[in-house]
Amino acid sequence: MIEFGIVLLKPVKMIIRLALCLVLVIQSSLAVYAADIEREKRLASEIVDSILDGEPVFLKDGDHEFLTIYTEADEPKDAVIIMHGRGFHPDWSEVANPLRVGLAEQGWNTLSIQMPVLDKEAKFYDYLPIMHEAFPRIEASIDYLKQQGNKRIVLIAHSCSVHMSMAWVDAGRMRGIDGYVGIGMGAVDYKQPMKKPFPLDRMNVPVLDVYGEDEYPAVIKGAPTRLAAIRKAGNPKSQQKVVAGANHYFTDQGDALLEAVIPWLENL
């Protein structure tokens, strides 16, 4: 009887150990997500009081509020949503701010939005499990712009936000946009290639693919494939442009980036 009891206890102990492991995994996952939100809050607190152009607007993605900056043009034509690169914020000086302010000066209402962030050391593959967290933010931003009376909306994404927005398209959730601009499309980290190609061949809106002459190798190498997919979609207004002398972050090249984007927007 004693031996039989010992045999019975072994699977029970295994179940308990597995349950404890599962609890630890869940707690770890929740801790990572909580860290994301706390970093977003810190980023928001650091920039809200220093915004010179536009107004901070907090939208809800279903779970919590996220910061956006709405900048109105004097005589608005239409509106754009601006999605910053990995780990930055809606008023990031290199891409987000030049676009949101410069496009507003050219007659476009702009809504620059906070994207999901991880730790500063996080790599491309670390972001793959949270790509879907961008979906409700994109949709909440579209809804907000519609509520403000904007008719046409163009989505502009840079770097990691390209991956997030393309995942949104690939999930069959694309709606409410009339054009798409991808800046630095296909940027990845060393030995972390893309798992699947962007669904550019299934985009039913005009697409502008913009990248710098001094881009990351993966972006430059993937340019012909992206162009072929864009052409397959068949929209005559879609284009691919290279900005001379620009790197992935368009450092000190905000005006050059605007010069690449504005004429395309005007011809939509």
C-alpha positions in Angstrom: 0.0 0.0 0.0 2.8 2.4 0.8 4.5 1.7 -2.6 1.2 2.3 -4.3 0.8 5.7 -2.6 4.3 6.7 -3.7 3.5 5.9 -7.3 0.3 8.0 -7.1 2.2 10.9 -5.7 4.6 11.2 -8.6 2.1 12.3 -11.2 0.5 14.7 -8.7 3.9 16.3 -8.0 4.5 16.6 -11.8 1.1 18.3 -12.2 1.9 20.7 -9.4 5.3 21.5 -10.9 3.7 22.1 -14.3 1.1 24.4 -12.8 3.7 26.4 -11.0 5.7 26.8 -14.2 2.6 28.0 -16.0 1.9 30.5 -13.3 5.5 31.8 -13.6 5.2 32.1 -17.4 1.9 34.0 -17.1 3.4 36.3 -14.4 6.4 36.9 -16.6 4.3 37.8 -19.6 2.1 40.2 -17.6 5.3 41.8 -16.2 6.6 42.5 -19.7 3.3 44.0 -20.7 3.1 46.1 -17.6 6.6 47.4 -18.3 5.5 48.5 -21.7 2.7 50.6 -20.3 4.9 52.1 -17.7 7.5 53.1 -20.3 4.8 54.7 -22.4 3.6 56.7 -19.4 7.1 57.9 -18.8 7.5 58.9 -22.4 4.2 60.8 -22.4 5.1 62.7 -19.2 8.4 63.7 -20.7 7.0 65.2 -23.9 3.5 66.5 -23.2 4.6 69.7 -21.6 7.1 70.4 -24.3 4.8 70.1 -27.3 5.0 73.4 -29.2 2.8 72.5 -32.2 -0.4 70.6 -31.9 -2.3 69.3 -28.9 -1.9 66.1 -26.9 -5.0 63.8 -27.2 -5.3 60.6 -25.2 -7.2 57.9 -27.0 -8.3 54.4 -25.7 -7.2 51.2 -27.4 -9.7 49.2 -25.4 -7.4 48.5 -22.5 -5.7 51.8 -21.7 -5.1 55.3 -22.9 -2.3 56.1 -25.3 -0.9 59.5 -26.3 -1.4 61.1 -29.6 -0.6 64.6 -30.9 -3.2 66.2 -33.1 -2.0 69.1 -35.2 -4.5 71.0 -37.3 -3.8 72.8 -40.6 -5.2 76.3 -41.2 -7.0 75.1 -44.3 -7.0 71.3 -44.1 -7.1 69.2 -47.2 -7.3 65.8 -45.5 -5.5 64.0 -42.6 -2.6 61.6 -42.0 -1.7 59.3 -39.1 2.0 59.1 -38.3 3.5 56.0 -36.6 7.0 56.4 -35.2 9.8 53.9 -35.3 10.8 51.3 -32.7 11.0 52.6 -29.1 10.3 56.2 -29.8 7.3 58.5 -29.3 4.9 60.7 -31.3 7.1 63.8 -31.1 10.4 62.0 -32.0 12.7 64.6 -33.5 13.9 62.7 -36.5 10.8 61.5 -38.4 7.7 62.0 -36.4 8.0 65.7 -35.6 9.2 66.8 -39.0 6.3 65.0 -40.6 3.5 66.0 -38.2 4.5 69.7 -38.2 5.7 69.9 -41.8 2.6 68.3 -43.2 0.3 70.4 -41.1 2.0 73.5 -42.6 1.2 72.1 -46.0 -2.5 71.7 -45.3 -2.7 68.2 -43.8 -4.2 67.6 -40.3 -1.8 65.2 -38.6 -2.3 62.7 -35.8 1.0 61.3 -34.5 0.4 58.3 -32.3 2.3 56.4 -29.6 3.0 52.9 -30.7 3.6 49.9 -28.4 7.1 49.9 -26.9 9.3 47.4 -25.1 12.6 47.7 -23.3 15.3 49.8 -25.0 17.3 46.7 -25.7 14.5 44.8 -27.3 15.1 43.5 -30.9 12.9 42.9 -33.9 11.9 39.4 -32.8 11.0 40.6 -29.3 8.3 42.8 -31.0 6.7 40.1 -33.0 4.4 38.9 -30.2 3.1 42.4 -29.6 2.4 43.4 -33.2 -1.3 42.9 -32.7 -1.4 45.5 -29.9 -1.0 48.2 -32.5 -4.2 47.2 -34.3 -6.7 48.9 -31.9 -4.5 52.0 -31.8 -4.6 52.3 -35.5 -8.3 51.9 -35.6 -9.0 54.2 -32.7 -6.9 56.9 -34.5 -8.8 56.4 -37.7 -12.1 56.8 -35.8 -10.9 59.9 -34.0 -9.9 61.6 -37.3 -13.3 60.7 -38.8 -15.0 62.2 -35.8 -13.1 65.5 -36.3 -14.6 65.7 -39.8 -11.6 64.4 -41.8 -12.8 62.6 -45.0 -9.6 61.0 -46.4 -6.9 59.5 -44.2 -3.4 58.4 -45.1 -1.4 56.1 -42.8 2.3 56.9 -42.6 4.5 54.3 -40.8 8.3 54.2 -40.1 10.5 51.2 -39.4 9.0 48.9 -36.8 5.6 50.6 -37.3 5.7 49.4 -40.9 5.8 45.8 -39.5 2.9 46.6 -37.2 0.7 48.2 -39.8 1.5 45.5 -42.3 0.5 42.9 -39.7 -2.8 44.9 -39.4 -3.3 44.7 -43.2 -2.3 41.0 -43.2 -4.9 40.3 -40.5 -7.6 41.6 -42.8 -8.4 44.6 -40.6 -7.4 47.4 -43.0 -10.2 49.9 -43.3 -10.8 53.6 -43.3 -7.5 54.6 -45.0 -7.1 56.1 -48.5 -3.3 55.7 -48.9 -0.3 54.2 -47.2 3.3 55.5 -46.8 6.0 53.1 -45.6 9.3 54.7 -44.6 12.3 52.4 -44.1 10.2 49.3 -44.9 11.6 45.9 -44.0 14.1 47.1 -41.3 15.2 44.1 -39.1 18.0 43.2 -36.7 21.1 41.1 -37.4 20.1 37.4 -38.0 16.5 38.2 -37.5 15.0 38.2 -41.0 11.3 38.8 -41.7 9.1 35.7 -41.2 6.9 36.5 -44.2 6.7 39.2 -46.9 4.6 42.3 -46.6 1.1 42.0 -48.1 1.8 44.9 -50.5 0.3 43.0 -53.4 -3.0 42.9 -51.6 -3.2 46.6 -50.8 -6.2 48.2 -52.4 -5.0 51.8 -51.8 -2.1 53.7 -53.3 1.3 53.0 -51.6 4.4 55.0 -51.3 7.6 53.1 -50.4 10.3 55.6 -49.2 13.8 54.8 -48.0 17.1 56.5 -47.7 20.1 56.0 -49.9 22.2 55.0 -46.8 19.5 52.6 -45.5 19.9 49.4 -43.6 21.0 46.6 -46.0 17.7 44.6 -45.5 15.7 47.6 -46.6 17.7 48.2 -49.7 17.9 44.5 -50.5 14.2 44.1 -50.2 13.3 47.1 -52.4 13.0 45.2 -55.7 10.7 42.7 -54.1 8.5 45.4 -52.5 8.3 47.2 -55.8 7.2 44.1 -57.6 4.5 43.5 -55.0 3.3 47.1 -55.2 3.1 46.9 -59.0 1.2 43.6 -58.7 -1.4 45.4 -56.7 -2.0 47.5 -59.8 -2.6 51.0 -58.4 -1.1 53.6 -60.8 -0.5 56.1 -58.1 1.8 53.8 -56.1 5.5 54.7 -56.2 8.9 53.8 -54.7 11.3 56.7 -53.9 14.9 56.9 -52.7 16.0 59.9 -50.7 19.6 60.8 -51.5 22.0 60.9 -48.6 19.4 59.8 -46.0 19.9 57.1 -43.5 17.2 54.9 -41.9 16.3 57.6 -39.3 16.5 60.5 -41.8 18.8 62.3 -39.5 18.9 66.0 -40.4 16.8 65.1 -43.5 13.3 66.0 -42.4 12.9 68.5 -45.2 14.1 65.9 -47.8 11.6 63.4 -46.4 8.8 66.0 -46.7 9.8 66.7 -50.3 9.4 63.0 -51.0 6.0 62.6 -49.3 4.2 65.9 -50.1 4.0 65.6 -53.9 2.7 62.1 -53.6 0.0 63.1 -51.2 -1.0 66.0 -53.4 -1.6 63.6 -56.3 -3.8 61.1 -54.4 
